[in-house]
């Protein structure tokens, strides 16, 4: 579709040009103006690609209009009409940036040729702009994904040489979306546009793998839990699959992005312990409150969940919150304080294997025999340290399960792999396998599978003559275009360029 503006003080002349345009192939939206002043108003309010103007008009000539129009829009194509066969006008028109010059009365064949040339230039410019947008988006995706997972400052420096990082610094919140099925390899092309229509706000969409996508938002003052609920309801309505969303804390500066993603992945683990919950909030509500405002029941609930998830870091943080609350507080009785901290110890002993190694009754008796708050805290801390050591021993014994899962991935990477299925293979819960796998390998299972598939694809490109479509299927990608896009975002070049040995040049160009 081309937007065309016809400018002539004679209505009959405008109608004549409209008629000639109607005989040409292609779709156009035609605007009209009777003089230069009106024309400038249209040019400023509409996205005009082609200007057809008479040279002799009152108040402002076609040459003056062309000069002003080109100053405001250098890409504008201009065809000027004149009844004067004067070469001086033609020279002046070219100096002002006019694309073509036609004498009146207009010959239809001449008009066709001139219009064809002008619209060909418009088409070339659009294709060039489209390529530039795609290339810019690719560079954003490539560098951003590399930085998110590595956190290396040199990647930021390299990115800053090729793209404008001001956009990255304008993001203040992130939402991680996860699906139970490999959905984003097929839905990704349309999903961004669908979300744009649904949310009516600016964001940057990034596909991480077939089951996960990340959305980055600019607004500082916004309730992103409401936004996440909106996204969840939209996805559930459109795709009829199970979705989970994690909302990050507010952040400033792109340097925070790797830690933000790590936090989001940790929050996403909540889905194993709260299967009926679909949106996980951006901050720990308990830690966000003033110590005096925190209810003991809230802290105990948080500690219980930490133990269920085997999240020792969060357990220590919540314990420190409880410790701060009672350390210098004299309004509570000694018996009540002992009762509170005995609950922490009892929660630790909910872990059957841990309780098999220790005696709960003995530890509770130790705690109730304490003479002051320092002794109470010491006994509780001793038990948390013992639990931490128990988890470390458990991790060592769980390495066999992690190894078994990795071996299964190596042998079945072309299949549809997911956490639930792999957990069944090693007789572990999904939540526990997710925890120990991330602890052991440093990355979540979805990313590990994607990385392995990318490395395998690189091997096949370098060592075989298989077609790209065959390699895509071989490494577990149902959609070849998604495979090509993923490969390019991971290695910085297309599969074809990588095979030809031009990947490095393309990456740094």
GIRA-V404093 format. One record per backbone hydrogen bond with DSSP energy under -1.0 kcal/mol. CO is the residue of the C=O (numbers start at 0). NH is the residue of the N-H. If there is no record, write none. Layout:
co:CO nh:NH
co:CO nh:NH
This chain:
co:1 nh:28
co:2 nh:48
co:2 nh:49
co:3 nh:30
co:4 nh:51
co:5 nh:32
co:6 nh:53
co:9 nh:13
co:10 nh:14
co:11 nh:15
co:12 nh:16
co:13 nh:17
co:14 nh:18
co:15 nh:19
co:16 nh:20
co:17 nh:21
co:20 nh:23
co:26 nh:1
co:28 nh:3
co:30 nh:5
co:32 nh:7
co:34 nh:38
co:35 nh:39
co:36 nh:40
co:37 nh:41
co:38 nh:42
co:39 nh:43
co:40 nh:44
co:41 nh:45
co:45 nh:47
co:48 nh:76
co:49 nh:4
co:50 nh:78
co:51 nh:6
co:52 nh:80
co:54 nh:61
co:57 nh:59
co:60 nh:64
co:61 nh:65
co:62 nh:66
co:63 nh:67
co:64 nh:68
co:65 nh:69
co:66 nh:70
co:67 nh:71
co:68 nh:72
co:72 nh:75
co:76 nh:50
co:77 nh:98
co:77 nh:99
co:78 nh:52
co:79 nh:101
co:80 nh:54
co:81 nh:103
co:83 nh:85
co:85 nh:89
co:86 nh:90
co:87 nh:91
co:88 nh:92
co:89 nh:93
co:90 nh:94
co:91 nh:95
co:92 nh:97
co:93 nh:96
co:99 nh:79
co:101 nh:81
co:106 nh:110
co:107 nh:111
co:108 nh:112
co:109 nh:113
co:110 nh:114
co:111 nh:115
co:112 nh:116
co:113 nh:117
co:114 nh:118
co:115 nh:119
co:116 nh:120
co:117 nh:121
co:118 nh:122
co:119 nh:123
co:120 nh:124
co:121 nh:125
co:122 nh:126
co:123 nh:127
co:124 nh:128
co:125 nh:129
co:126 nh:130
co:127 nh:131
co:128 nh:132
co:129 nh:133
co:130 nh:134
co:131 nh:135
co:132 nh:136
co:133 nh:137
co:134 nh:138
co:135 nh:139
co:136 nh:140
co:137 nh:141
co:138 nh:142
co:139 nh:143
co:140 nh:144
co:141 nh:145
co:142 nh:146
co:143 nh:147
co:144 nh:148
co:145 nh:149
co:146 nh:150
co:151 nh:154
co:152 nh:156
co:153 nh:157
co:154 nh:158
co:155 nh:159
co:158 nh:161
co:158 nh:162
co:164 nh:168
co:167 nh:170
co:171 nh:250
co:172 nh:216
co:173 nh:247
co:174 nh:214
co:175 nh:245
co:176 nh:212
co:177 nh:243
co:180 nh:182
co:182 nh:185
co:182 nh:186
co:186 nh:190
co:189 nh:193
co:190 nh:194
co:191 nh:195
co:192 nh:196
co:193 nh:197
co:194 nh:198
co:195 nh:199
co:203 nh:215
co:205 nh:213
co:209 nh:183
co:210 nh:178
co:211 nh:207
co:211 nh:208
co:212 nh:176
co:213 nh:205
co:214 nh:174
co:215 nh:203
co:216 nh:171
co:216 nh:172
co:219 nh:221
co:221 nh:223
co:222 nh:226
co:223 nh:227
co:224 nh:228
co:225 nh:229
co:226 nh:230
co:227 nh:231
co:228 nh:232
co:229 nh:233
co:230 nh:234
co:231 nh:235
co:232 nh:236
co:233 nh:237
co:234 nh:238
co:235 nh:239
co:241 nh:179
co:243 nh:177
co:244 nh:279
co:245 nh:175
co:252 nh:255
co:253 nh:256
co:255 nh:259
co:256 nh:260
co:257 nh:261
co:258 nh:262
co:259 nh:263
co:260 nh:264
co:261 nh:265
co:262 nh:266
co:263 nh:267
co:266 nh:269
co:267 nh:270
co:268 nh:271
co:269 nh:272
co:269 nh:273
co:273 nh:276
co:277 nh:244
co:279 nh:246
co:283 nh:287
co:285 nh:288
co:289 nh:292
co:294 nh:298
co:295 nh:299
co:296 nh:300
co:297 nh:301
co:298 nh:302
co:299 nh:303
co:300 nh:304
co:301 nh:305
co:302 nh:306
co:303 nh:307
co:304 nh:308
co:305 nh:310
co:309 nh:311
co:310 nh:314
co:311 nh:315
co:312 nh:316
co:313 nh:317
co:314 nh:318
co:315 nh:319
co:316 nh:320
co:317 nh:321
co:318 nh:322
co:319 nh:323
co:320 nh:324
co:321 nh:325
co:322 nh:326
co:332 nh:336
co:333 nh:337
co:334 nh:338
co:335 nh:339
co:336 nh:340
co:337 nh:341
co:338 nh:342
co:340 nh:344
co:341 nh:345
co:342 nh:346
co:343 nh:347
co:344 nh:348
co:346 nh:349
co:347 nh:350
co:350 nh:354
co:351 nh:355
co:358 nh:362
co:359 nh:363
co:360 nh:364
co:361 nh:365
co:362 nh:366
co:363 nh:367
co:364 nh:368
co:366 nh:369
co:371 nh:375
co:372 nh:376
co:373 nh:377
co:374 nh:378
co:375 nh:379
co:376 nh:380
co:377 nh:381
co:378 nh:382
co:379 nh:383
co:380 nh:384
co:381 nh:385
co:382 nh:386
co:383 nh:387
co:384 nh:388
co:385 nh:389
co:386 nh:390
co:387 nh:391
co:388 nh:392
co:389 nh:393
co:390 nh:394
co:391 nh:395
co:392 nh:396
co:393 nh:397
co:397 nh:401
co:398 nh:402
co:399 nh:403
co:400 nh:404
co:401 nh:405
co:402 nh:406
co:403 nh:407
co:404 nh:408
co:405 nh:409
co:406 nh:410
co:407 nh:411
co:411 nh:414
co:414 nh:416
co:417 nh:421
co:418 nh:422
co:419 nh:423
co:420 nh:424
co:422 nh:427
co:428 nh:432
co:429 nh:433
co:430 nh:434
co:431 nh:435
co:432 nh:436
co:433 nh:437
co:434 nh:438
co:435 nh:439
co:436 nh:440
co:437 nh:441
co:443 nh:447
co:444 nh:448
co:445 nh:449
co:446 nh:450
co:447 nh:451
co:448 nh:452
co:449 nh:453
co:450 nh:454
co:451 nh:455
co:452 nh:456
co:453 nh:457
co:454 nh:458
co:455 nh:459
co:456 nh:460
co:457 nh:461
co:458 nh:462
co:459 nh:463
co:466 nh:470
co:467 nh:471
co:468 nh:472
co:469 nh:473
co:470 nh:474
co:471 nh:476
co:472 nh:475
co:478 nh:482
co:479 nh:483
co:480 nh:484
co:481 nh:485
co:482 nh:486
co:483 nh:487
co:484 nh:488
co:485 nh:489
co:486 nh:490
co:487 nh:491
co:493 nh:497
co:494 nh:498
co:495 nh:499
co:496 nh:501
co:501 nh:505
co:502 nh:506
co:503 nh:507
